[in-house]
Amino acid sequence: MTYHDDPTKKTTVKPTRWLRSALSQNRNVAVLSGTTFFFVMAWFSWYPILPLHLRNLGATDAQVGLAFTLIQLGFQGMQLVGGVLADRFGRKKCIVWPTFAYLPLYLLASMAHHWGWLLAILVIVESLGAVQWPAYVAMIAESVPEERRGAAFAAFEFATGLAIALGPAVGAVVLAVGDVPLLMGSTGLVALVCAVARGLWLAEPVRHTSPPGLADWRALFTGRLRWFLAVASLFYLLMSVTVHGPFISLHAKDVGRLSEQSINVLMAAVGLVATMAALAGGRLIRWLGARRVLWLGTLTHAWALLVWAYVPVTLAGQGFLSLSWAGMQLSFIAYQTALAKQAGDESRGSVVGLVGTVTGLVAAAGPTLGAWLRGALGSSGPFWAASLLSLVVVLLLGRDDTASSASMG
């Protein structure tokens, strides 16, 4: 069944037809997906082993946890500003100009010889990413009809997931002859190419241009948005301990005894599985709704990761880590689809920024909390916390509230 078909029809198509359709029918989705693919691939050539690089630059495990807390604050804390800017000045400007700024910043990061200096640069980088993110979500949502948003976000996540899979593999090859600073500098050069492509080929969506005033901001805080903020905050707190935190790499190094290259290869393998999950993401949301896919993906991600923590270097362990990554991918697609429904075109950027800032303030505690649990309960401590958080997320998502459920799809 394709996304423009009557949902009652049972037409069978090739599983990737939705992807070709989503990309071919809108240039913005194709350009964002393509440039994000190359940038994220370069970024993930070194990001999975960033905790180990910080260690090599003199950071303790507690300082690594603090570093990831500050990095997440940098990304989440500026999203409200990014959303307001996107509503006032347009989506394209908020995407393109920060991309140009990445070149000098990543070149500086490649020359950092102390973890503190590297952290300061990465916080600035993540703050620019926060300015971009509301514009990303708004541009994708506004560039396609509402009934095709699940397919558009799935196409974007497919490109991101494929990059996450290939990036560590590229990094493993480069690390055989180079080092992490070389990979960081290369990321800046890739960002320059992406910035030029975005400047040339992105088009500003047609929308209302007036940002929300004070009365509009008060109106945004409906019961359904407060409920969504609670779900989103706990969801991102969970992810700040798992995929956005340092603990998977630290666990693979300390318990699994894997080298930096081996960790990158492992991340590449599970990333491919996540990419395959993205192929099914849009269709699942169409069939089950974003809310059900979100709770299913969140549960799968957290509990499969916990099992992996106890058998990290076995074949079964790799299978559970792959399953966890598939759940993560599905949950992110569902989350973005639900987030896009929380406001109309005139205030979507601001609402996305508001949600990002609120959830970020909550999620920023994740790495520090995880570092404390790791010290108190051992290396698997953070994964137990994530698993328990997933149960709370599911309980909130299962709340019998018609208006709240409808707001997620």
N, C-alpha and C positions, 0 to 999 in steps of 0.2 A: 504494500500500500504506500503510495507517495503522499506527500504532505498536502497536495492540492486536491486529492481525491476525496470523495464522499467517504467518511469513516466507516460506513456500513458495508462498503465494498471490500472484497477480499482479493484484490489484485496482488499478485506476487511480482516483486521486482528484485533486481540485484541489490545487495545490501548497501552499496556505496552510491546508489543513484541519488539519494537525498543530499549527499555531500556535493556531488557535481551540480545539482540543481541549486543548492543554497549559494554556491560560489559563483555560478554563471549568471544568476539572475540579479546579483547586486555587486557592483564593483567595490563598494566600501568593505563588505564582508571579505571579499577576496584579497584586497590590499592589506587590511588589518591582519587577516589570517596568515598571509604570506610573509609579511614583514615580521610579525610576531614569531613565526616559525624560526626564521634565521636568527633573530635576536635571542630568543629563549634557548635555542640550540647552543649559541655561543656562551650564554650565561650559565647554562647547566653543564658546560664542560668543566667548570670549577666549583659551582655552588654546592654540590653534594659533599665535597670535601673541605668546604670553608671552615667547619669546626676544627679540623686537623691543621689547616693552615694557620688559624688563629693560635692554636697550641704551639706551632712551630715558631710563631712570632712572640712567644712568651706568655700567652694567656693560660691561666688555670681553668679547670672545668667550670668553676663558679663564675669566672670572668667570661667564659664562652657563653654560659647561660645568660649573663647580664647583657652581653653583646647582642644576642639574638632578641632579647627583650627590647633593646633600644632600636635595633633594626626594624622590628615590627611596629614600634611606636612611630618611627619615621614614616613608614608606609601608611599606616592607618590614621595617624593623627592629622595628616594634611588633606584627607579626602574630602572633608567638608568644604575646605577652601577650594579644592579642585572642582567640586560639584558646583559651587556658586560661580566660579570663573567659567565653567563650561556652559552654564545657563546664560551668563551675561555676554561672553565673548565668542561663544561657539565651540562645538566639539573639536573641529579640526585643529584650531590653534593650540588648544590644550593638549593635543596628542603630539603635534609635530615639533613644537619648540623645545619641550623637555628632551625629546629624542636627540636633538642636536647637542644638547648640553652633556649627554652621556660620554661623548668622545674624550674631552679633557679630564672628566672625573675618573673614568676607568684607566686612563693613562697614569693619572696620579696614584690610583689604587695599586697599580702594578709596581710602583716605585716605593711603596710604604714598607718600612723595615721594623715597625712596631705595631702591635695589634691595636693599640689605641688610635693611631693615625689612620689605619685602615678602617677601623670602625667608624670614625668621624666621616670619612669619605662615603662609606656605604650608607650611612644614615641620610646624607644629602641625596644620594642616588635614589634611595627608597622614598624620600619626600617628593622628589620629582615624579616618581612612579605613582605616588598617591594623587598628585595633581592630574595625571593622565587617566587613572582608572575610571572615575565617574564618566568621563567623556567616552571611553571605550564602550562601557555598558550602554550608555545612551545612544551612541552612534549605531551600534549593532541593532539595538531594539527599534530605532526609528528608521532604519534603512530597509526594513522588511515588513510585510503585513503581520499583524499580531499573531495570526494562526501559524506563521512560519518562524516565530522567534525561537522556538525550541530547536528547529533545524539549524538556524543561524548560529546560535550559541554552541550547538554541538559541533558545527563545522569549525568554529573558532577553537573550541577545546580539542578537537581532533588535531588541528595544526599544532597547538600548544603541547598536547600529549606526545605527538610524534617528535617534536623538538626535545622534550624532556627525555625521551628514550634515546635519541641519537646523540644529544649533547655529551652525556657521560662517556659514550663510546669514542667520540672525537677527543674528549679530554684524556682518555686512557692512552690513545695513540700518541698524542702530543707529549704526555708526561713521560713517555719512554725516551724522549730526546730533549724535553724542555721542562718547564716548571709552572706553578700556578700563576706567578706574575705574568708570564708570557700569555697565558690564556686570558687573564684579565685585560691586558692591553689589546688583545685581538677583539675582545668584546666591544671595546670602544670604536674600533674601526668598522665593525659590523653595524653598530648603532648609527654611524654616519651614513652608510648606504641606505639603511632603513628610513632615516629621517628624510633623505632626498626623495626616496620613492613615495613616502607618505605625503610630502609636500606637493609632489607632482600629480598624484592620482586619487587622493582622498577628496570626496566632495561633501560639503556641509549639508546635512539632512534638512529638509523643509520642515519647519516647526515654528511654534510661538517663541519669540525671542525675549520676552519679558521675564526676568527671574522673579521668584516669589517674594512678596513683601512680608511685613511682620504678621499681618492677619493670615496670610497664606501659610506661614510657618506654623502658626498655632493650629490651623486647620489640618495640617499634615499629621498631627499627633492624635490620630483616631485610635480606636481600640485595636483595629487590625494591625496598624503600624507598630503600636507598642508590643503587641504579641509577636510580630515578626522580628522586632528588635531583640526580644528575649531569645527567640530561636537562633537568630543570626549571631548573637553575642556568644552563646554557648557553643555553637557550631565552630566559630573561629577560635574560641579558646581551645577547643579540642584539636583543631588543625595546627594551632601554634605549638602544641606539644609534639605533634607527629610530623607531618610533611614540612611545616614551616620552622620547626625547631631543630636543634643540633643532635638530638638523642639517637636517631637511627644510625647516623654515621659513627657516633661515639660508641654505640653498642656493637656495630659491626666491627669496629677496630679493636675494642677492648675485650669483648666476649668472643666474637667470631674470629679474631686475629687476622682480619683481612687488611691488605695493603691499600693505599690510596687508589692505585690502578684497579685493584679487584673490586673495591667499593663502587668505582665508576662503572665497571662492567656490570655489576649487579644492578645498579640503578638503570642502566640502559635496558637490561632484560625486562625488568618489571615495568619500565616505561612503555615498552612495546605492548604489553598486556593492557595497560591503561589506554593506549591509543585505540586498541581494538574495542575497548569498552565505550569509547567516545562514538564509535560508529553506531552503536546501539542506543546511545543516550537520547537523541532526539525522538526516536521512535518510541522508546519506553515512556518518555514524558507525554507523548501524544496519547499513548494507550492508558497509562496509569495515573498521570498527573504529576506535577513537580513535587508535591508534598510527599507522595508515597515513594517516589524515586529518591528523594532526599533522605528519608528515614532508612530506607533499605541500604543505600550507599554508605551512610554514616555508620550504621551498625556493622556492616561487612568490613569497612575500612578499619575500625577500631579493634574489633575482636580478632580478625585475622592477623593484624599486626601484633597483638598480644601473644598469640600462638607462636608467631615467628620469633619473638624475643626469646623463647625457650629452646628453639631448635634453629638457630640462625644460619648454620653452615651446612645443613642437610638439604637433600633434594626436596623433602616435604616442606622444610622451612622456606625455601625459595618459592614453592607453590603458594604458601600462605601469604608471603610478601606480595606476590603477583596479584593474588585475590584482593589483598588490602588496597593495592594501587588501583585496581579496577573499581572498587567501591568508592575510593576517593574521587576518581574521575567522574563517575556518575553523580555523586553528590554535588560536585562543583557545577556541573551543567544544570542540574535541577535548581540549585541555589540561585544562579545567575538568572535563570528563566523566571523564577519567583520574584527576585529583586526587581526586575524590569517592570513587573506588574504593579508595583507599589505606588506609582505616580504617573501622571500624564506627561506629554512631551514638554510642556512649559516648565515643569519643575523636576523632571526626572534626574537631571544631573545633581541638583541640590539634595534630593532625597537619597540618591546613591551615595553621595558624599557624607550625608548625615549618618546613614547606616554604617558606612565604613569607619567613620570616626568613633561612633559609639562602640561598635564591635571591637575596634582596635584598642580602645582604652581597656576593655575587658581582656582581650586576647593577649595584650602585652604582658600580662602577668604569667602567661603560660610557660615561657622558657625559664624564668626564675623559679616558679613553682616546680617545674620539672627537674631543675638542677638540685633543688632541695630534696625532692623525692628520690632522686638518683643517689644522693649521698646518704639518705636515711634508710631506704629500702633496697638499694642495689640498682643495677643498670636497667632492670625491667620496671622500676617504679613509675616512670612517666607513662608507660604504656598501660598500666593498670588504671591510672588516673583518666587517660583518654577513653578507655573502655567504659568506665563508670559514667563519664560525661555523655557518652553516646546514648546511654539509657535515659538520661534526663532529657536530651534532645528529642528522643523518640516519644517520651511521655508528653512533651509540649506539642509535638506535631500531631499527636493523637487526640488532642483536646477537641471535644465535640462542639465546635463553634463554626456555624455555617459561614458567617462573614469572613472569619479568619481563614478558613479552608479555601473559600472562593478566591481570596486574595493571593493565594499561592498557586492555584490551578490544580 
